[in-house]
Amino acid sequence: MEQPIYQYGKTETDALSAADPVLGAAIERIGPIERAVMPDLFEALINAIAGQQISSKALATVWARLCDAVGSVTPNNLLAIGEECLRACGLSGRKVQYMRSVAQAVASGALDIHSLVDKTDEEVIRTLTALPGVGQWTAEMLLIFSLQRPNVLAYDDLGIRRGMCRLYGMDTLSKAQFDVYYARYTPYATVAGLYLWAVAAEL
């Protein structure tokens, strides 16, 4: 089955180009971006935990091994497999603990993960960061790549900061500078982020 992609179009790119001509030039040069999304919230959260502090390429390898090991990524399947088997997928012991903690919270009903759909971005972040091992970045990745929220830009993401520095010719980026660009990109900061990642990946 073909994996769904983040949905955006001319409305978003036209607005971003008008608000920021430098970003607009990058959008024109790069063209449409297709980024896969995971509609299943539990699977997406486990994927985001697996992706903490590793490259996209490394995540792809680890995720393929994890899916082979557990089959469908569900709370029960994740809890049924031994910790050693999870570590053999390339996960650190700490990430295994975080994943199993999330799986237990969902399986027990302590976390109603489906309720996140009806929460604001801030409420989603608050709910998820109460879980062990889930920080702001992990919650923001779920907002983007599962809930497909339109105005999320992760300051804690190295690729986003690198893309901004490269795009605007800066050596460093302060939080205050980031906030200025975020305000400029609003209400379509998520799409801006897709292009910043692409800029960061350019040779």
BALUM-523892 format. One record per residue: x, y, z of N, C-alpha, C in turn; residue number from 1. Coordinates in pm, 1 decimal, decimal comma. Example, Ala and Ser with C-alpha at 12.3 -4.5 7.8 and 13.67 -1.06 7.14 Angstrom:
2
((1319,0 -569,0 780,0) (1230,0 -450,0 780,0) (1320,0 -330,0 780,0) 1) ((1285,0 -225,0 708,0) (1367,0 -106,0 714,0) (1290,0 3,0 787,0) 2) 
This chain:
203
((84,2 -119,0 0,0) (0,0 0,0 0,0) (88,3 124,8 0,0) 1) ((54,4 219,7 -86,1) (135,3 340,5 -97,5) (117,9 426,9 26,2) 2) ((230,9 478,3 78,1) (225,3 558,3 200,3) (176,0 698,6 168,8) 3) ((83,1 753,0 249,5) (33,6 888,6 224,4) (143,1 992,3 246,3) 4) ((127,4 1107,8 183,8) (225,5 1215,4 197,6) (159,5 1339,7 257,9) 5) ((243,6 1427,3 314,3) (192,8 1552,3 370,9) (128,1 1634,8 259,8) 6) ((5,2 1678,2 285,2) (-71,9 1748,4 182,0) (-56,4 1900,2 193,2) 7) ((-11,7 1960,8 85,4) (-9,1 2106,5 75,4) (-12,4 2143,3 -72,7) 8) ((-28,2 2271,4 -101,2) (-37,7 2311,0 -241,9) (-5,4 2457,2 -263,7) 9) ((-65,0 2514,2 -367,6) (-32,6 2649,5 -411,4) (-69,1 2755,4 -307,4) 10) ((-176,3 2730,6 -232,6) (-216,2 2827,2 -129,1) (-101,7 2851,3 -32,1) 11) ((-42,6 2742,8 15,4) (66,3 2754,2 112,9) (192,5 2812,6 50,9) 12) ((232,8 2763,4 -65,2) (358,4 2810,1 -124,3) (347,4 2955,3 -171,3) 13) ((231,5 2994,6 -221,9) (213,5 3134,9 -263,3) (221,2 3228,7 -143,4) 14) ((157,5 3188,7 -33,0) (159,0 3272,9 87,1) (300,2 3284,7 143,3) 15) ((373,5 3173,4 148,0) (510,4 3176,4 198,9) (601,6 3259,1 108,9) 16) ((583,9 3246,4 -21,9) (667,2 3321,7 -116,4) (642,4 3471,0 -105,1) 17) ((516,2 3509,0 -82,2) (482,9 3650,4 -66,2) (538,7 3704,8 64,8) 18) ((536,0 3622,2 169,7) (583,4 3666,9 301,3) (735,0 3670,2 309,4) 19) ((801,3 3582,1 232,6) (946,5 3570,5 239,7) (1001,2 3534,4 101,5) 20) ((1041,9 3634,3 23,0) (1090,1 3608,8 -113,3) (1213,4 3518,2 -118,4) 21) ((1297,6 3519,6 -15,0) (1415,1 3431,5 -13,6) (1369,8 3285,7 -5,9) 22) ((1276,8 3259,1 83,9) (1219,5 3124,3 90,9) (1144,8 3093,3 -37,8) 23) ((1076,8 3193,2 -92,9) (1003,1 3174,1 -217,2) (1092,6 3128,2 -331,0) 24) ((1212,9 3183,9 -337,4) (1307,8 3143,0 -441,1) (1348,2 2997,3 -422,3) 25) ((1364,1 2955,5 -297,5) (1398,6 2815,8 -269,0) (1283,0 2723,8 -306,5) 26) ((1161,4 2766,9 -276,5) (1042,5 2687,5 -312,0) (1035,8 2668,9 -462,7) 27) ((1062,9 2776,1 -536,1) (1059,3 2770,3 -682,9) (1168,0 2677,2 -735,2) 28) ((1285,3 2684,0 -675,7) (1397,8 2602,6 -721,2) (1377,3 2454,1 -690,5) 29) ((1328,6 2425,9 -572,2) (1317,1 2287,4 -525,9) (1193,8 2218,1 -582,4) 30) ((1085,4 2292,3 -595,8) (962,3 2233,2 -646,9) (886,5 2157,7 -538,5) 31) ((781,9 2085,6 -575,8) (699,1 2015,0 -477,1) (780,5 1913,0 -397,8) 32) ((751,0 1903,7 -269,2) (818,2 1809,2 -180,1) (716,6 1704,7 -134,1) 33) ((755,5 1581,0 -141,2) (670,6 1472,5 -92,2) (733,8 1411,8 31,8) 34) ((668,7 1430,0 147,0) (716,1 1371,3 272,5) (609,6 1276,6 324,0) 35) ((649,1 1154,4 350,4) (554,9 1053,2 397,5) (501,4 1089,0 535,5) 36) ((376,3 1054,7 559,9) (315,5 1072,0 691,1) (264,1 937,1 740,9) 37) ((244,4 928,6 871,9) (191,5 807,2 936,0) (61,8 842,8 1006,1) 38) ((-50,8 811,2 945,8) (-178,7 847,0 1008,0) (-202,2 779,4 1142,5) 39) ((-145,1 660,3 1163,4) (-162,9 590,6 1290,3) (-80,8 660,6 1398,3) 40) ((-148,1 715,1 1498,0) (-81,7 798,9 1597,4) (18,6 721,8 1682,7) 41) ((-15,3 599,9 1722,7) (79,1 522,6 1804,4) (204,4 489,6 1723,2) 42) ((186,3 441,6 1602,7) (299,9 408,9 1516,6) (387,5 532,2 1494,9) 43) ((323,0 646,3 1472,3) (397,6 769,9 1447,9) (476,5 813,2 1570,9) 44) ((419,0 794,4 1688,7) (489,6 832,2 1811,3) (610,4 742,0 1834,3) 45) ((594,1 613,3 1811,9) (706,6 520,5 1825,6) (815,2 553,1 1722,7) 46) ((774,1 588,6 1602,6) (869,0 627,0 1498,3) (946,7 752,7 1538,3) 47) ((876,3 848,6 1597,9) (942,0 973,3 1639,7) (1042,1 946,4 1752,0) 48) ((1007,8 856,7 1844,1) (1102,5 821,0 1950,8) (1224,9 752,5 1890,3) 49) ((1200,6 661,5 1796,4) (1312,7 592,9 1730,1) (1403,9 692,0 1658,6) 50) ((1346,1 801,8 1609,0) (1422,4 898,8 1531,5) (1495,6 1003,8 1612,8) 51) ((1483,2 998,0 1745,2) (1550,2 1098,4 1828,6) (1702,2 1092,2 1811,5) 52) ((1760,1 1205,7 1773,8) (1906,5 1225,3 1769,6) (1978,2 1129,1 1674,6) 53) ((1909,7 1084,2 1569,7) (1976,6 1007,6 1464,4) (1933,9 1063,1 1328,7) 54) ((2008,3 1030,5 1225,0) (1977,7 1081,6 1092,0) (1855,4 1011,4 1033,6) 55) ((1798,3 1071,6 930,8) (1684,0 1010,3 862,3) (1721,6 875,2 802,6) 56) ((1842,8 867,3 751,5) (1889,6 741,5 692,0) (1901,3 631,8 798,2) 57) ((1956,3 667,0 913,6) (1968,4 570,2 1022,4) (1831,1 527,8 1072,2) 58) ((1738,8 623,9 1079,8) (1603,1 591,6 1123,1) (1537,2 492,7 1027,1) 59) ((1556,2 512,2 898,5) (1495,6 422,0 800,0) (1541,9 278,2 822,2) 60) ((1670,0 262,5 853,0) (1725,4 128,4 878,5) (1666,9 67,5 1005,8) 61) ((1666,5 146,7 1114,0) (1615,0 98,5 1242,1) (1466,1 65,6 1231,2) 62) ((1393,1 151,8 1162,6) (1248,1 133,1 1151,4) (1215,3 6,7 1071,1) 63) ((1288,8 -18,1 965,9) (1265,8 -139,4 885,9) (1288,2 -263,9 971,5) 64) ((1393,0 -262,3 1053,0) (1421,2 -375,7 1141,7) (1311,6 -392,0 1246,3) 65) ((1265,5 -279,9 1300,6) (1161,6 -285,4 1402,3) (1031,7 -342,2 1345,3) 66) ((995,2 -296,1 1226,4) (872,7 -345,8 1163,1) (883,8 -495,1 1131,3) 67) ((1002,6 -538,0 1090,3) (1024,5 -681,2 1064,9) (1010,1 -761,3 1194,2) 68) ((1055,7 -703,2 1304,1) (1055,7 -775,1 1431,9) (917,0 -785,7 1494,0) 69) ((840,1 -676,9 1486,3) (710,8 -675,3 1556,3) (591,5 -692,1 1463,4) 70) ((614,1 -680,3 1331,6) (500,5 -681,7 1239,3) (430,3 -547,9 1247,4) 71) ((301,6 -548,4 1271,6) (227,0 -424,3 1288,4) (268,8 -356,8 1418,9) 72) ((300,7 -228,3 1411,5) (348,4 -155,5 1529,3) (227,7 -113,1 1613,8) 73) ((190,5 -199,6 1707,6) (79,9 -173,5 1798,8) (131,2 -184,7 1942,4) 74) ((57,7 -129,4 2039,6) (103,3 -141,0 2178,7) (123,7 -286,1 2221,9) 75) ((28,6 -372,8 2192,3) (39,5 -512,1 2235,4) (156,6 -584,0 2169,9) 76) ((177,0 -559,0 2040,8) (288,5 -623,4 1970,9) (422,8 -576,3 2025,8) 77) ((430,0 -447,6 2057,0) (555,6 -392,8 2108,7) (586,0 -447,8 2248,6) 78) ((481,4 -464,8 2328,0) (501,0 -517,4 2463,8) (530,0 -667,0 2463,7) 79) ((484,7 -736,1 2357,7) (501,2 -881,2 2352,3) (643,6 -923,0 2317,3) 80) ((718,1 -831,3 2256,3) (853,3 -865,4 2211,1) (953,8 -830,8 2321,3) 81) ((1056,4 -908,1 2334,9) (1154,9 -885,4 2439,6) (1238,8 -761,0 2415,7) 82) ((1290,5 -705,6 2524,9) (1373,9 -585,5 2514,3) (1500,9 -611,9 2433,8) 83) ((1557,5 -729,9 2449,9) (1679,4 -762,8 2374,4) (1652,7 -760,3 2224,6) 84) ((1536,8 -809,5 2185,0) (1501,1 -811,0 2042,7) (1484,2 -668,6 1989,9) 85) ((1428,0 -582,2 2072,1) (1412,8 -442,2 2031,5) (1549,2 -374,2 2019,4) 86) ((1637,4 -403,0 2113,2) (1771,9 -343,5 2105,8) (1847,1 -394,7 1982,9) 87) ((1819,2 -517,8 1944,5) (1884,7 -574,2 1826,1) (1843,3 -502,6 1697,3) 88) ((1734,3 -426,3 1704,1) (1691,3 -347,5 1587,3) (1776,9 -221,7 1569,0) 89) ((1861,9 -194,0 1670,2) (1945,4 -75,2 1663,6) (1900,1 34,6 1757,7) 90) ((1808,8 0,5 1849,9) (1757,6 97,7 1946,0) (1840,0 95,0 2073,7) 91) ((1861,4 210,2 2133,0) (1931,1 215,7 2261,2) (1839,7 160,5 2369,5) 92) ((1900,5 119,7 2478,5) (1821,7 70,1 2590,6) (1722,7 173,5 2641,0) 93) ((1763,6 299,4 2639,1) (1676,0 406,8 2686,0) (1555,1 422,9 2594,4) 94) ((1578,3 417,8 2463,6) (1465,6 430,2 2369,9) (1369,2 312,7 2383,8) 95) ((1423,4 194,3 2407,3) (1338,3 76,8 2428,3) (1249,2 100,2 2550,3) 96) ((1306,3 153,8 2657,6) (1227,5 182,4 2777,7) (1118,3 284,8 2748,9) 97) ((1154,1 389,1 2674,5) (1055,2 492,0 2640,9) (940,6 432,5 2558,7) 98) ((975,3 352,0 2458,0) (873,0 292,0 2372,0) (780,1 201,1 2450,5) 99) ((837,9 119,5 2536,9) (756,2 27,4 2615,5) (667,9 104,0 2715,0) 100) ((718,4 215,0 2767,4) (639,7 297,7 2858,1) (519,4 357,6 2785,6) 101) ((542,5 406,6 2665,2) (432,5 461,5 2584,4) (332,1 351,5 2550,4) 102) ((382,3 236,3 2511,1) (294,6 124,3 2476,8) (208,2 83,6 2596,4) 103) ((268,8 79,6 2715,4) (193,7 44,4 2836,1) (86,6 148,8 2867,6) 104) ((121,7 277,2 2848,7) (25,7 384,8 2875,7) (-95,4 375,4 2782,0) 105) ((-69,7 344,5 2654,9) (-179,5 333,3 2558,0) (-259,9 206,3 2583,3) 106) ((-190,9 95,8 2606,2) (-259,2 -32,5 2627,5) (-347,2 -29,9 2752,7) 107) ((-302,3 40,7 2855,5) (-377,4 46,0 2981,2) (-489,9 148,7 2979,1) 108) ((-487,1 237,4 2879,6) (-586,1 343,7 2873,6) (-542,7 469,8 2945,4) 109) ((-424,5 467,7 3006,0) (-374,6 588,3 3073,9) (-354,5 702,0 2974,8) 110) ((-319,0 666,5 2851,4) (-307,3 765,1 2744,1) (-407,0 730,0 2634,5) 111) ((-505,9 816,4 2614,9) (-600,6 800,8 2503,9) (-539,3 871,4 2383,5) 112) ((-461,4 796,2 2308,5) (-384,7 859,6 2200,7) (-473,6 915,8 2091,0) 113) ((-590,5 857,0 2072,6) (-680,8 905,7 1967,7) (-742,1 1042,1 2002,3) 114) ((-740,2 1077,3 2131,7) (-794,3 1207,1 2172,3) (-705,6 1323,0 2126,3) 115) ((-582,1 1291,5 2086,7) (-491,3 1397,2 2041,3) (-545,2 1469,0 1917,8) 116) ((-623,7 1398,3 1839,8) (-678,8 1456,4 1716,6) (-757,8 1583,4 1746,5) 117) ((-825,6 1586,4 1860,4) (-913,6 1698,9 1893,7) (-845,1 1805,3 1979,0) 118) ((-717,7 1786,5 2009,4) (-645,7 1882,3 2093,0) (-573,8 1986,6 2007,1) 119) ((-548,2 2103,5 2065,7) (-466,6 2204,7 1998,6) (-321,1 2158,0 1995,1) 120) ((-239,4 2224,0 1915,9) (-96,7 2189,9 1910,4) (-35,7 2195,2 2050,0) 121) ((-67,5 2301,1 2124,1) (-9,8 2318,1 2258,1) (-56,2 2207,2 2351,4) 122) ((-182,3 2167,2 2340,8) (-234,5 2059,3 2425,9) (-170,2 1925,8 2391,5) 123) ((-148,3 1901,1 2263,0) (-81,6 1778,2 2220,6) (59,2 1773,2 2279,6) 124) ((131,7 1883,8 2269,8) (268,4 1889,4 2322,2) (268,6 1867,3 2473,2) 125) ((174,0 1931,0 2543,4) (165,9 1914,1 2688,3) (136,8 1769,9 2726,2) 126) ((43,4 1707,6 2656,5) (5,0 1569,1 2685,5) (121,8 1474,3 2661,3) 127) ((188,9 1490,6 2548,5) (294,4 1395,7 2511,7) (421,6 1415,4 2593,0) 128) ((454,9 1538,7 2624,4) (579,6 1561,8 2698,5) (567,8 1519,5 2845,1) 129) ((447,6 1482,8 2888,4) (431,3 1425,6 3022,6) (477,5 1280,1 3025,5) 130) ((499,8 1219,9 2907,3) (544,1 1081,1 2898,1) (696,7 1074,2 2907,0) 131) ((750,9 969,3 2968,6) (897,2 954,6 2975,8) (959,2 948,1 2835,6) 132) ((1062,2 1027,8 2815,0) (1135,3 1022,0 2689,3) (1073,5 1095,9 2573,5) 133) ((961,6 1164,1 2596,9) (896,9 1240,0 2489,5) (914,3 1388,8 2518,8) 134) ((998,6 1451,3 2438,9) (1023,1 1594,0 2454,2) (949,0 1674,5 2349,5) 135) ((976,8 1802,9 2347,6) (909,7 1894,4 2255,0) (929,0 1851,3 2109,9) 136) ((1053,3 1816,9 2071,8) (1080,9 1779,7 1932,4) (999,7 1657,6 1891,7) 137) ((995,7 1555,9 1976,3) (922,3 1433,7 1944,9) (774,3 1464,2 1926,2) 138) ((718,9 1546,9 2014,1) (577,7 1584,9 2002,0) (553,6 1663,2 1872,9) 139) ((647,2 1750,9 1838,0) (631,2 1830,0 1714,6) (637,6 1741,6 1590,4) 140) ((720,0 1637,0 1593,0) (725,8 1545,9 1479,4) (592,4 1472,8 1461,7) 141) ((526,8 1439,6 1573,0) (394,7 1377,1 1564,7) (293,5 1475,2 1507,3) 142) ((301,0 1600,9 1551,4) (210,1 1703,2 1498,6) (224,5 1717,4 1347,5) 143) ((348,4 1709,9 1299,0) (373,6 1727,3 1156,0) (341,1 1601,0 1077,7) 144) ((402,4 1491,0 1117,0) (403,2 1372,5 1031,7) (293,4 1271,0 1061,2) 145) ((204,6 1303,7 1156,1) (86,6 1219,7 1176,6) (-39,8 1304,6 1171,7) 146) ((-44,7 1408,0 1254,9) (-163,2 1493,1 1258,6) (-166,9 1595,3 1145,1) 147) ((-54,0 1613,8 1077,7) (-43,3 1706,1 964,0) (-92,1 1847,6 999,0) 148) ((-47,3 1896,5 1114,6) (-82,0 2033,1 1154,7) (-3,7 2132,2 1068,0) 149) ((-65,2 2244,9 1033,0) (-6,5 2333,4 931,7) (98,9 2431,8 979,4) 150) ((109,6 2453,0 1111,3) (193,4 2564,8 1156,1) (294,1 2523,8 1263,2) 151) ((366,7 2415,1 1235,6) (464,1 2362,7 1332,3) (604,6 2376,1 1275,4) 152) ((694,3 2433,8 1353,2) (834,2 2448,3 1313,1) (920,5 2419,8 1435,2) 153) ((1005,3 2319,6 1425,5) (1078,3 2270,8 1542,7) (1212,8 2341,5 1558,3) 154) ((1223,5 2427,8 1658,8) (1350,4 2495,4 1685,1) (1458,0 2396,0 1725,9) 155) ((1419,1 2289,5 1793,0) (1516,3 2191,3 1841,0) (1565,8 2097,3 1731,2) 156) ((1516,9 2114,7 1609,1) (1559,9 2028,6 1499,2) (1682,8 2088,2 1430,8) 157) ((1792,1 2012,4 1431,0) (1917,5 2061,4 1374,4) (1902,8 2093,8 1226,1) 158) ((1827,4 2011,8 1153,6) (1807,7 2034,9 1010,7) (1734,8 2165,1 982,3) 159) ((1635,3 2196,3 1064,1) (1562,1 2322,5 1047,8) (1656,0 2440,5 1070,1) 160) ((1733,7 2436,6 1176,7) (1825,3 2547,7 1204,5) (1933,4 2558,5 1097,4) 161) ((1985,3 2444,7 1053,7) (2086,9 2445,7 948,9) (2028,6 2502,9 819,3) 162) ((1906,5 2463,2 786,8) (1841,5 2514,0 666,3) (1822,0 2663,8 671,2) 163) ((1780,6 2715,3 786,8) (1763,2 2859,4 801,7) (1895,8 2932,6 784,3) 164) ((1999,3 2881,5 850,3) (2130,6 2946,4 840,1) (2179,0 2946,9 696,1) 165) ((2163,3 2837,2 628,8) (2208,8 2828,2 489,6) (2126,5 2919,4 398,7) 166) ((1995,5 2920,4 419,2) (1906,9 2998,6 332,7) (1931,4 3148,6 346,5) 167) ((1955,6 3192,1 470,3) (1967,6 3336,4 494,9) (2112,1 3382,3 516,9) 168) ((2207,6 3292,2 495,8) (2348,2 3329,2 503,6) (2395,5 3364,1 642,9) 169) ((2349,0 3288,1 742,4) (2388,6 3314,3 880,4) (2478,9 3202,0 931,4) 170) ((2568,3 3236,0 1022,9) (2654,8 3134,8 1084,4) (2587,4 3068,4 1203,6) 171) ((2507,2 3145,7 1276,5) (2435,7 3093,9 1392,9) (2292,2 3145,3 1389,7) 172) ((2208,1 3082,4 1470,2) (2067,1 3121,8 1474,3) (2021,4 3123,6 1619,5) 173) ((1980,3 3240,8 1667,0) (1928,5 3250,5 1803,2) (1779,6 3216,4 1803,6) 174) ((1727,6 3187,5 1921,9) (1583,0 3160,4 1933,9) (1502,9 3283,3 1893,3) 175) ((1551,9 3401,2 1924,7) (1481,3 3523,9 1887,0) (1474,1 3538,0 1735,2) 176) ((1583,4 3507,8 1665,9) (1582,0 3512,2 1519,0) (1487,0 3406,7 1462,4) 177) ((1492,3 3288,7 1519,6) (1401,9 3181,6 1477,2) (1256,5 3226,4 1489,0) 178) ((1224,1 3290,6 1601,4) (1086,7 3333,8 1624,8) (1040,4 3435,6 1521,4) 179) ((1130,7 3520,2 1475,3) (1096,3 3617,6 1371,8) (1056,0 3545,1 1242,8) 180) ((1135,7 3445,4 1203,0) (1104,2 3370,4 1082,0) (977,0 3287,7 1099,3) 181) ((960,5 3228,5 1217,7) (838,8 3150,6 1243,3) (714,0 3237,3 1226,5) 182) ((719,2 3359,2 1280,3) (605,8 3451,3 1266,5) (581,7 3485,5 1119,7) 183) ((689,1 3498,4 1044,1) (677,6 3529,9 901,6) (612,6 3415,0 825,3) 184) ((645,4 3292,2 865,0) (592,1 3174,2 795,6) (448,3 3140,8 835,1) 185) ((405,3 3186,3 951,9) (271,3 3156,6 1002,4) (166,3 3207,7 903,6) 186) ((60,4 3131,4 872,4) (14,0 3008,1 937,3) (57,4 2878,7 865,8) 187) ((163,3 2888,4 782,5) (204,5 2770,4 705,0) (349,3 2731,0 734,9) 188) ((386,6 2739,1 862,9) (525,9 2712,0 900,4) (567,0 2567,6 874,1) 189) ((472,2 2474,6 877,5) (508,2 2334,5 851,6) (563,0 2318,1 710,9) 190) ((499,4 2379,4 613,2) (547,1 2370,5 474,9) (681,9 2441,0 461,8) 191) ((697,7 2554,5 528,7) (828,3 2621,1 528,9) (934,5 2525,4 581,5) 192) ((901,3 2450,2 685,2) (995,0 2353,8 741,8) (1034,6 2244,9 643,8) 193) ((940,8 2199,3 563,3) (973,6 2098,9 462,0) (1081,9 2150,9 368,1) 194) ((1071,7 2278,8 331,9) (1170,9 2336,6 241,4) (1301,9 2366,1 314,4) 195) ((1296,0 2403,2 441,6) (1419,8 2423,6 517,1) (1496,3 2293,5 530,2) 196) ((1428,0 2181,9 553,2) (1495,3 2051,6 556,1) (1560,4 2021,8 421,3) 197) ((1489,9 2053,5 314,5) (1544,2 2029,0 180,6) (1667,6 2114,5 155,0) 198) ((1664,6 2240,5 198,4) (1779,5 2329,9 183,4) (1897,5 2275,7 264,1) 199) ((1870,2 2229,3 385,4) (1977,5 2175,7 470,3) (2043,5 2053,0 407,5) 200) ((1967,5 1978,1 330,2) (2018,5 1853,7 270,7) (2093,6 1876,7 140,7) 201) ((2083,6 1997,8 85,8) (2151,9 2026,4 -40,3) (2303,4 2028,9 -21,3) 202) ((2375,3 1983,0 -119,6) (2522,3 1985,9 -112,8) (2573,0 2125,3 -145,2) 203) 
